[in-house]
């Protein structure tokens, strides 16, 4: 079968763009929609209605099977339930809750806070899925249903998930039939894998990958509980790889080809912010989980000119040195889709919000760098967002957003005798804003059952099945919600500027500073230059770093452990990703020298251009903050000029930097190894540098596809 296939990534890419739907496999969209409308019109619970609609779509959609691929997972008409419920019911509920609190509306309109509902940073319990398959999931549901016949609510939960999973069996067979109709040896191989999965847990690497893609597509596209991690692929797939070779079913070369096809298929999906998986980490007994298959995954990834999937590296001191060195070499060679997460520190951070030591060892990384307890916790890793500099902006102006001329009911004072008085008052205002955000989310959460349920995801979580409760109605063992605070360097630098300018150097009163900020520095540009010259975070200057660290501790204290609206607690996160651009547009001039509308600082980093003392000083500044208090994650972005990373000496230098960061209890770090000269050429002649990768914030992209503002920032960082 392999001998008949001319392997071509370009052919796969062109094929994936085509409409290859099998019209014999399902109904046209108008007929499917009409039948779903009848289900939507029934007088029954939302959960039952959604599961019936999902089941009907799964059984009656059309499927697409591509003759040159080893895997099948593409189906049509999956967004009907999303349009009906999530886009209709949820906004009305959010509006109702917001209208009950004036400051929720004001702070949200000002873009100081963003209370939300996050159903999109999740993963099934991949370990259970791989060990038991679809038939095993069904068997566990049926077992607990039989034990709960006297409880109608539980029975309905089991029936909803069983309905969907039994339809998934039919979908697998539908894909198999479509592949068989194509009739090539390769399609027969695909059909056999799909048929086997309808009857058993996966037995081969090909079947394990096929099951991953099916679950990913159904949970993400149809259920809308978006999968944001494929799990620990080296430990999930390693045994299949080893057994496939030992049994003689496949050669090593064939299995490596499967891996490349799997990676490339994910790349072709063009998932927003990229699709991640993790490697390394620790086993349950504390030993290094890195294995020989870890290296195989990295070697095959290196052969492809792609930036997605992205790879989370759960780093600890016992990770195999050859693996760490290989990753550094890949980054140096332009494969920058890696972030190193401090495995042991992440476990400690999870323990800090009440997760048991045993469960805290089960670290999974979602999305960009957010950590959780795998198979035990629903973390809602982006449940709410806080624009820290905007809150300072409003505080300085007496609780008023001068850009939109709106004001919070909480009006802080405007005159202060000392910086300590100013700082204490600001903390009171910040506490109010964060509390408004958390209280609003807590008011949303009891309504989840009315507009969002997850029969696919719920059935993979042991606790949800044991409780007979949907995962978003408290079904997980830990039902938590994360508040992400963004752009902290802009905040810390601004606070220090107020301290210096107003209270120490006495170059302006608060009224004078307020006026010059309202003018966007036009009234006194010289004052802006003075503010820009004050110490800034990330230069290993204690005064600036102390404010940054203290603000992080304060945010941890007012967020971590506070009860949410579904039986769990809030978790503190600190990163900005690309929100910092729209957050900056909503923010007026700030005391750090920020002009109205400019981008704010990024992640656990300096404001762009403000780290002047080199990477060692930058790292030393970051390590002064206690990251064990940040269970939702934070990340340090390091940009190095390619000349400083050249050769064996450069590799050793980066390894030394990584080791120092992790030993110093840093949470996460990611690298861009760049040449400012190459970046400038790419900006001028993008057609020559189409595949030049850049680590944007929590994902990768091609440099030429970034905005000019983003490109210029990376050029500035590379030059420094």
N, C-alpha and C positions, 0 to 999 in steps of 0.2 A: 504493500500500500504506500509506504514512504517512497519507494522507487518510482512510482507513477506521478509523484507530485513535484512540480517545479516550484520550489519555495521562493516566493517573492513578496517582500513587504509592500512594495509599490502596488502589486496586483491586489493584495488584501485591502490596501487603503482605497483603491478605486472601486473595488467590489463593495466595500462597506458603505460607500456613499450611494449606491444604487438601491432602487426599490426592488427587492427580491421576494416579496410576500407570496406565500402559497395560497392562492385564492380558494383552493379546495379545502383548506384547513379551518375556515371559520366564516363568520358573517360579515357583510359590509358594515361600515360604521353606522349608517343611518338605522339599520335594523337592530344592531347591537344597542344603540342609544335608546331606541324606542322600547326595547325590552327592559333596559335598566330603569327607564322612567316609570315603568309599571312597578318595579321593585321599590323605587324611591317613594312612590305614592302610598305604600302600605302603612297602616297604622301599627307600628311596632317600634321597638327600641332602635336607637341609632346604630348600636353595635351589631345588631342582627341585620339591619338593612345594609350596612356597609359590607358585612361578610357575604351576604347573598349577592350583592352587586359584584364584589370582587370574584366570587366563585363563578358567576355567570360570564364575566369578562374572560377569566382564565380559560374556561371551557369553550368559549365561542369566538375568541380573538383569532386573527390570522397570524401565523408564524412565518418567520423568515429564516431560511437556512442557506448559508453561503458555501458553495462547492469547494472553495479553497481554504476553509477554516476547519479547525479541529473541534470547535465548540459551537453550540447553538443556544441562544438565549433571547433573541430579539422577537418581540411580538407587538401587535398593533392595538390601538384604542385603549391604552392603559390609563389615560388621564381623565376618564369620565367621572370617576368617583371624586377625584380631586377638585374638579370644577364645581361639582354639585355641593360638596360639603365644606371643604377647607376654605374655598374662596367665597363662600356664601355665608355660612353660619358664623364662623370664627370672628370675622371683622365686626359683626353686629354685637357679639358678646364683649369683645375688647372695647368697643365704643361705649357700651353700657357701663362697664366698670370704670373707664376713664372719666366719664361724665360725673361720677360720684365724688371725685377728688379734683379740685381746681388745680392744685400744683402738679398733678399728673399730666394734665393737658398742657399747662404752661411749660413745664420742664421738657416734655416730649416735643412740643412745637419748637422750642429753642434748641433742640437736639443736645440737651444736657444729659438726658437719660433716654434709654430705649427699653422699656419693659416689653417683654415678648413671650412667646411660647416656642421652645426649641424642640422640634421633633426630628431634627436632622443631623445630630451627631451621635450616631448609634452603631451598634453591630449586634447580630444574633450571638448566642453562645456558640461560637464556631467549633469549639472542642466537642460539644455535645452533637452538633450537626454532623461533623466529620465521623464521629464514632458510631452514630446511630442512623444517619440518613433520614430521608422523608418517612419511610416505613417505621422507623424507630420513634420519630416525633409523634406519629399517629398512634402508635402503641401506647406511649406514655399518656397521651390525652385520653385514650379510651379507658385506661386503667383508673385514672382519677375520676373520670366521669362516672364509671360504675360504682365508685365509692361515695358519690355525692348526689344520688338520685333524689334525695329528700330536700335538696337545696336548689330551687329553680334558678337563682342568679348564677350559681356556679355551673349548673347544667347548661345554661345558655352560653356561658363563656366557652365551655368545652365544645359545644355544638358549633359555635361560630368558627373556632380554629379548625375543628375537624372538617367542617364543610370546605374551607379554603384548601387545606392540605390534601384532601382527597381529590380536589380539582387539580392540584399541582401534579398529582400522579397522572391524571389524564393529559395534562399539558406535556409532560415528559414523553408520553407515548405519541402525542400529536407531533412533537418535534421529530421523534424517531420515524414516524410514518412519512413525514415530509422528506427527511433525509433518504429514506429507502426509495422514495419516488425518483430522486435524482439518480441513484443507482450506482455511483462510482464506488470503487473499493474504499476510498476515504470516507464517503458518506455512509457506507455500511459500518465502518468503524464507529462513527459518530452515533449511528442508530443503536448499535449494540451497547454503547456506554449509557445512553439515555434509557434504554429498556432495562438495563441492569439497575440503574438508580431508581426505577419505579418499583423494584422488588427488594432492594438491599441497600445497606450502607455502602459507601464507595469502597472499592477493593483495589483500585489502581490510581496512579497519579492523574491520569486523564479523567477518570470519573470524579476524583476529588475536585479538580479544577472546574469541571463541568457543573458540579453541584454548587460550588461557590458562585459561579456566574448566574445560575438560575435563581438562587436565593437573593443575590444582590439585585438582580433586575426586578424581581417581583416585589421585594420589600421597598426598594427605592422608588420605582416608577409607579407601581399600582397602589401599594399601601401608603406610600409617602413618608414612611419612617426611615429616612435616608441613611443608608449604610455609609459610615465614614471610617471604617477600618475593615480590611479583609482578614485581620487577626495576625497571629504569629506564623507566617507561612513556613518558616524553616522547621518549626516544631509540628505544625499541622500536617505538612506534606512530606516531611523527611522520611517517615516510615514507609510511605507508599513508594517513594523513589528507591529506597533500599530494597524493598521486597520485589519491586518490578525487575530490578537488575538481577537479584539473587535467583528469582524464579525463571529467568530467561524470557519473560514475556516481552521485554523491550531491551534494546541496547541503550547504553548511556547516551549515545548520539541522538537516538530517537527521543528520549526523555528530555534532553536539552532543547531539542527543537520544539517540543510541546511547551516548554517554559517560555521560550521566545515568543511563540504564537500567543500564549496567554497574556504576556506583558503587552504585546503589540495590540491585542484586542482591547485591553484596558485603555491604552493610549488613544485608540481610535474612537472610544466613547466620548472623549473630550469632556470629562467630568469637571465641573466648576471647582476650582481650587485643588484639582487633582485627586486621585484615588490612592489612599495610603495602605500600607501594611507595615507590620513591625518585624524586626529580627532581633536575635540575641536575648537579653534579659536573663532571668533566673528561673530554674525549675522550682517546684513546690518545696523541695528539700534544701533550697538555697544554692544549689550548684549551677554552674554556667549552662544555659540552655543552647548556646551556640553549638552547631554541629557541622558536619561536612557538607550537608545540603545548604547551609547558610552560604558557604563559599560558591556552590554551584549557582544559586540564585544571583549572587553578585556578578559572577563571571558572565552569565547569560545576559543580564541587564546591561553590562558594559558593552556588549556587542551591538546593541541597538541604539540608534541615534534618536532617543526619545527622552522626555522629561516627566512622563507620567507612566506608571504609578510612581508615587514618591515613597520614600522608605524611612521609617522611624527606627532608629537604632537605640534599643534599651541598653544603655551603657552601664557597666559596673567594673570594679577593679579586676574581676576575674575573667572578663571577656577575652577570648583568644586573641593574642597580639597580632597574629597574621591577618585576622579579619579586620581589626581596627586599621592596620596599615593599608590594607587593600582599599578600604573605604576612603581613606585620605588620598590615596593615589587616584581613585576615580574622581574625587572632587577636583583635584589638581588638573585632571584631564577634561574638565568641563562637565562632568556628571554631578551636578550639585543638588540633586533631589534628596538630600539626606539631612536629617536633624538628629543630634545626639541628645537623648533624654536620660537624666540621672535616675536610674532604676531604683536604687535604694532610697534616695531622697524623696522620690515620688511616693514610694510606699509609706514613708514616715508622714508625708503630707496628708495622705488618705487616712492614716490612723488618727491624725489630728482632728478630723471631723467626725469621728465616731465609728469608722470602719474597723472591723476586727483585724488584729495583726495577720491572721491567716488569710482573710479576704484581701487585705491591703497588699499582699504579695502578688496578687493576680493582676499585675499592672497591664492595662491596655492603653494605647494612645489613639485618641480620636482626632479627626480633622487635621489641624495644624500641629498642635503640641499639647492638647488637653488630655489629662490622664484620668483614669477611672478604674474601678474594680471589675475585671472582665467577668461577664456572666452573672454579676451580682448587683451592679449599680446602674441606674438610669441617671446620668449626671446633668442632663440638659446643659451642655457645656457653654452655650451662648444664650442662656435664658434671659439675661438682661445685660445692657451695656451702659457704661458710665463714661461720659466725656469729661474727664477731670479738668482740663483747662477751661472748658466752657463754664463749669460751675464756679471756678475762680473769677472768670470774666463777669459773671452775673453777681457774684458776691461783692466785687469791687464797686459795682454800680448799684449797690443797695438792693440786690435781688431782682434787678431789671436786665432783660435782654435788650441792649441798645440797638441791635440790628433789626429786631422785630417789634420793639416797643411793647413788650409784655412783661409782667411782673409776677413773681410768686407771692403767695399770701404770707409766707415767712419772709420778713424784711430784716436783713441784718443791719447792724449799725454801720455807719460810714466814717466815723472818726475814732482814732485809737491813740492812747498815750504811749504805747510801746509795741514792739513787734510781737512779744509774747501775747499781748492782748488781742492783736490782729490775728495771730495764728490760732489762738484758742477759739475766737469767734468764727474764723473760717472753718475750723473743724466742726463746729456746731452746725453750720450751714451745709457742709458736705455730708454730715451724718443725716441731716434732714432729707437731702436729695436722694441719697442712697436708700434710706428707709422708705421714701415714697416709691422708689422703683421696686423694692422688694415687696412692699405691701400690695402694690398693684399686681405683681405677678402672682402673689398668694391668692388674690381675689380671682385671677383668671383660672387657676389650676383646678378648682372643684368643677369647672365647666368642661374640662377636657372630655369627659365621657359623652358630652352632647355633640361634639364635633370631631373627635379624633380617637380612634381605637386602632389597635395593631394586632390582629389575629395571627399574623405570620411571626412577627418578632416575639410576641408574648409566649408563644408555644415553645420557644427555644430556651426560655429562662425557667430554671427549676422552681424558683420561688413563686413566680406568676402561676405556673401550673399547679403547684401545691395549694396556693391560695384560691385558685379558680377565679382570678381577678386579672383584668387587662393591665398591661405593663404601665399604662399612663393613668391608671386609677389606683396606684399604690401597689401594683403587683410585684415590683422588684423587691429585693431584700433591702436595698437602700434607694430611696426615691428622692433624689437631691436635685437642686437647682443652682446653677452657677451665675454669678454676677461678674462680668469682665470689666475691669477698669482700664482705661486706655490713655495713652499719651502722657505718662507720668513724668518724664523728663521735662516736658514743657511746663508742667505744673511746678515741679521742684525748682527749676531755674527761675520761674516767675516769682515764686515765694521768696527766694533768696534775693532777687533784685529789689523787691519791696523792702526787705530788711535793710539792705545796703543803702538804697537810694533815699528812702524816706526817714528811717530811724537811726542809721549810723552816719552816713555822709550828709544827710539833711539837705540834699540838693533839690528836693521838691516836697511839698506837703501832699497828703492824700488827695485833697481837692485838685491840686495842680496835676498830679499823676493821672487822676481820673479824667481830667479835661484833655490832657495830651493823648491818652489812650482813645478817648472818644473821637479825636481828630485823626486817628490812625497815624499818630506821630507827626503829622504835618505841622502842628503848632510848635514843635521843638525837636527837630531831627537830631540835634546834638545830644539830647537826653537819651534818645534811642541808642546812639553809639556808646554812651556811657553804660547803659544797661547791657548791651551786647558784650562789653568788656568784663563784666562781673564773672566770677567763677561759675562754671557750668558742670552739671553731672557728667560723669564718665572721664574725668581727667585726674582721678585719684586725689581730689581736693576735699578734705574732710567736711568742710562746712556745707558744700553743695551735696555731697553724698549722704550726709547725716539727715538732711531734710527729705531726700528721696527715700531713704530707709525708714525714717519715722512715718512718712505718709503711707508706706506699704504696710507697716505694722498696724497703723490706725485702721486702714481699710480691712485688714484681716480681722481685727477685733470687732468691727461693726457688721461684718458679713458672715464669717465662719461660724457654723453651728446654730445660727438663728433659724427658727422653724419656718418651713415653707407651707404651701397650701395643700400638700398631698402626702403628709406623714413623714417627710424628710427634713433636710436642713439645707441652708444656703452654703455655697462654696465660693471662695474668692479666686478669681483669675486676673492676670495682668498682662495684656497684650493688645496691640492696636491693629494688626494686619493692615489692610487697605482702608479701614474705616477712617484712618487719620486724615485722609484727603477730604471726605465730606464733613467730618468733625471740624476740620480746619476752616472749611468754607463757612460754617455756622458760627465761628468764633471771632470776636472782635480782637483788636490789638491787645497784646499781653505784655506784662512788664519785662519778660525775657527778651524783648525785641521783635517778637512775632507781629507781623502785619495782619490786618484783618483779611481772612480768607485763605491765608497761606497754610500749607500742610503742617500738621503738628508732629511731635516726635513719634518714633516707631518702637514698638515692643519695649524690651528692657534695654534701651539704647539711648545714646545722646540724640539731641536734636541734630539733624543733618548739618555737618560742618562744624559742630561745636566741640567734638572730641579732638583736642589738639596735641595731646601728650602721648599718643601711640597706643598700641593695642594692649600692652601690659597694664598701663594705667587704667584703660577702659575696663579691663577684666577685674582689676582690683576694686574699682568703684562698684561694679555689679555685685561682687562677692561680699560687700558690706551689708547687703540686704538679706534678711532671713527668708530664703525661698521655701523652707519647710512649712511656712504659713500660707502657701499659695497652691492649694490642691488642684485647682483647675489649670495651673500651668503658667509659665512665663518663659520667654526665650530671649537670648542674646544673639544678635546678628553681627557677625564679624566679617568685614571686608578686608582682604589682604591683596596687595599688588602682587601679580604673578612673579615678579622678580624676587620677592622675599620668600617665595615658596618653592623655588627651583631646586631640583636635584634632591639627593638623599638628605642633605643638610636641611632643606626646606621641609621635607616630610617629617624629619625629626623635630623640627621647631614647632610644627603644627601639632604633632603628637604631644609634645611637651605642654603646649598651650591647652590642649584638650584635657590632659591629665591634671594640670594645675586647676583648671576650672572645675572639674568634677570633684577633686579632692577638697577644694574650697567650698563645696556644697552649692555649686551653681545648679540651676534646674535644667536648663536646656540651652544648647548652643548650635548654631548653624553657620556655615562658611560660604562665602563667595571668594574665589581666587580669580582676580580680574586684572586686566591690563587697561589702564585708562586710554592708552593709545589705540588699542583694538576697539574699545567701546566707541571712541570718537569716529573711527573709520566705519564702524557698523551703523552709527547714526547717519553718516553721510552717504554711505552706499549699502543700504540694507539688503539689497538683492544678493550681495556677496557673503552675507553673514546670517542667512535665514535660520540656521540651526544653532546659533550661539545662545547657550542657556544662561539663565540668571535665576538665583534663588530670590524670589520677590519678597516674601514675608513668611508665609506658611506653605508656600507652594512654588513651583517652578514655571517659567514661561520662556519663550524666545525673546531675547533682548529687543529685537526689532519690532515686536508687537506691543511693547510698553509705550505709554504716553511720553511725550518729550520731557515733561516734568520728572517722571520716574527715571527716565534715562539719564537726565542731568544729575539727579541725586546720586546714582551709582557712579557716574564719572567723577563727581566730587569726592565721594568716599574712596574710590580707587586712587585718586591723586594724593589724598592725605595718607 
